Amino acid sequence: MNILVCVKQVPDTAIAIKLDAEQKSIDRSEITYVVNPFDEYAIEAGLQLKEKYGGEVTLVTMGPDRADETLRTGLAMGADKGVHISDPALEGSDTLVTAKVLAAAIKGLPYDIVLCGKVATDDNTGQVGPALAELLGIPHISGATTLEVDDAAKKATATREVEGGFMRMEVPIPAVITAEKDLNAPRYPSLPGIMKAKTKPVDKKDVASLGMDPSSVGLAGSKIQPMGMSLPPEREAGRIIEGEAEEAAKELARLLRAEVKIL
Ligand SMILES: Cc1cc2nc3c(=O)[nH]c(=O)nc-3n(C[C@H](O)[C@H](O)[C@H](O)COP(=O)(O)OP(=O)(O)OC[C@H]3O[C@@H](n4cnc5c(N)ncnc54)[C@H](O)[C@@H]3O)c2cc1C
């Protein structure tokens, strides 16, 4: 089975984000990056399918040179190879352009299933997987919390969480499935895995090699033009109520009534 997994490099959610001088993007100078956490579930799902059916897991990423680290992490988990789409012309690409670029790369590869994360923790749109499925002309199931693939019957069955319950869905494969966090428990890269990942093949692609016009990607090719970004207002310092428990509880109730006005 040929399994493709789309992986995105994102800022580590544990770090404090600062904005750049123009307040239109984040200041990336002091950021540490990780594999988008939802993509780790997608990689794990891909590895489990390979263990069941054989074949190969290929990771696909679009991002600058540093996104190679993301591929190496997935390769260390056990994926076989990577495709890295990197080109200065991609700067400022919005969600649809991102999906078009990924689709152009994927169209040149054999695939039975395409796995994505449900959402990327930085831009947070959740649009790339469904857009990719549309562009590839195949069905999709978003936010899968379970996934079974029947390679012989060429179908995938997944569960999605919906308001107050669960929905089971079946699609013919090839299909795009986006992974919710309950899908599995992603494995950690092993030390031998980390060593092997250094020499696993990564195919470098740019916009021209995907047969795309540079003016159709990046900020120029994007319908979404950023107006500005802002950070949430700084939280006010907390207040510690001193004293015995009974008196402190009374003071807390008074503050909640008189100042916070929630009682
Ligand atoms: C203003 C702006 C500027 C941008 N500038 C750049 C830039 O300079 N360079 C650049 O490379 N991108 C750039 N992007 C693209 C951006 O980082 C996202 O990749 C894109 O907008 C997808 O949106 P999302 O992260 O919300 O994806 P979501 O739809 O939330 O992601 C869902 C899943 O789709 C897959 N996916 C998403 N993005 C990628 C990816 N890049 N590679 C592989 N799989 C992916 C992953 O499986 C992910 O879990 C820019 C976007 C905007 C809006």
The ligand as a Tripos MOL2 file, in Angstrom:
@<TRIPOS>MOLECULE
LIG
   53    58     1     0     0
SMALL
NO_CHARGES

@<TRIPOS>ATOM
      1 C1         -0.4580   35.0680    5.5350 C.3       1 LIG1
      2 C2          0.1190   33.7130    5.2530 C.ar      1 LIG1
      3 C3          1.4690   33.6000    4.9360 C.ar      1 LIG1
      4 C4          2.0280   32.3390    4.6730 C.ar      1 LIG1
      5 N1          3.3380   32.2500    4.3550 N.ar      1 LIG1
      6 C5          3.8720   31.0440    4.0710 C.ar      1 LIG1
      7 C6          5.2400   30.9380    3.7090 C.ar      1 LIG1
      8 O1          5.9390   31.9360    3.6420 O.2       1 LIG1
      9 N2          5.7460   29.6960    3.4030 N.ar      1 LIG1
     10 C7          4.9540   28.5690    3.4780 C.ar      1 LIG1
     11 O2          5.4500   27.4510    3.2010 O.2       1 LIG1
     12 N3          3.6510   28.6370    3.8320 N.ar      1 LIG1
     13 C8          3.0950   29.8580    4.1100 C.ar      1 LIG1
     14 N4          1.7940   29.9440    4.4430 N.ar      1 LIG1
     15 C9          1.0190   28.7470    4.4150 C.3       1 LIG1
     16 C10         0.6580   28.3110    5.7990 C.3       1 LIG1
     17 O3          1.7850   28.1740    6.6460 O.3       1 LIG1
     18 C11        -0.1380   27.0220    5.8020 C.3       1 LIG1
     19 O4          0.6260   25.9280    5.3300 O.3       1 LIG1
     20 C12        -1.3960   27.0980    5.0190 C.3       1 LIG1
     21 O5         -2.0390   28.3220    5.1280 O.3       1 LIG1
     22 C13        -2.3220   25.9800    5.5130 C.3       1 LIG1
     23 O6         -3.1370   26.4270    6.5490 O.3       1 LIG1
     24 P1         -3.1360   25.7490    7.9580 P.3       1 LIG1
     25 O7         -1.7760   25.7360    8.5110 O.co2     1 LIG1
     26 O8         -4.2110   26.3660    8.7380 O.co2     1 LIG1
     27 O9         -3.4850   24.2370    7.5950 O.3       1 LIG1
     28 P2         -4.5860   23.2700    8.1430 P.3       1 LIG1
     29 O10        -5.6190   23.1150    7.1030 O.co2     1 LIG1
     30 O11        -5.0130   23.6150    9.5090 O.co2     1 LIG1
     31 O12        -3.6810   21.9400    8.1890 O.3       1 LIG1
     32 C14        -4.2880   20.6660    8.1850 C.3       1 LIG1
     33 C15        -3.2880   19.6570    7.7000 C.3       1 LIG1
     34 O13        -2.9090   19.9350    6.3610 O.3       1 LIG1
     35 C16        -1.5560   19.5600    6.1630 C.3       1 LIG1
     36 N5         -0.7460   20.7570    5.8680 N.ar      1 LIG1
     37 C17        -1.0360   22.0500    6.0950 C.ar      1 LIG1
     38 N6         -0.0360   22.8320    5.6730 N.ar      1 LIG1
     39 C18         0.9240   22.0070    5.1770 C.ar      1 LIG1
     40 C19         2.2070   22.1990    4.6130 C.ar      1 LIG1
     41 N7          2.7260   23.4240    4.4720 N.pl3     1 LIG1
     42 N8          2.9170   21.1080    4.2140 N.ar      1 LIG1
     43 C20         2.4040   19.8470    4.3580 C.ar      1 LIG1
     44 N9          1.1890   19.6120    4.9030 N.ar      1 LIG1
     45 C21         0.4690   20.6750    5.2950 C.ar      1 LIG1
     46 C22        -1.0890   18.9100    7.4710 C.3       1 LIG1
     47 O14        -1.3640   17.5270    7.4190 O.3       1 LIG1
     48 C23        -1.9890   19.6010    8.4870 C.3       1 LIG1
     49 O15        -2.1550   18.8530    9.6770 O.3       1 LIG1
     50 C24         1.2170   31.1770    4.7190 C.ar      1 LIG1
     51 C25        -0.1530   31.3100    5.0450 C.ar      1 LIG1
     52 C26        -0.6940   32.5520    5.2860 C.ar      1 LIG1
     53 C27        -2.1820   32.6570    5.6110 C.3       1 LIG1
@<TRIPOS>BOND
     1     1     2 1
     2     2     3 ar
     3     2    52 ar
     4     3     4 ar
     5     4     5 ar
     6     4    50 ar
     7     5     6 ar
     8     6     7 ar
     9     6    13 1
    10     7     8 2
    11     7     9 ar
    12     9    10 ar
    13    10    11 2
    14    10    12 ar
    15    12    13 ar
    16    13    14 ar
    17    14    15 1
    18    14    50 ar
    19    15    16 1
    20    16    17 1
    21    16    18 1
    22    18    19 1
    23    18    20 1
    24    20    21 1
    25    20    22 1
    26    22    23 1
    27    23    24 1
    28    24    25 2
    29    24    26 1
    30    24    27 1
    31    27    28 1
    32    28    29 2
    33    28    30 1
    34    28    31 1
    35    31    32 1
    36    32    33 1
    37    33    34 1
    38    33    48 1
    39    34    35 1
    40    35    36 1
    41    35    46 1
    42    36    37 ar
    43    36    45 ar
    44    37    38 ar
    45    38    39 ar
    46    39    40 ar
    47    39    45 ar
    48    40    41 1
    49    40    42 ar
    50    42    43 ar
    51    43    44 ar
    52    44    45 ar
    53    46    47 1
    54    46    48 1
    55    48    49 1
    56    50    51 ar
    57    51    52 ar
    58    52    53 1
@<TRIPOS>SUBSTRUCTURE
     1 LIG1         1 GROUP 0 **** ****
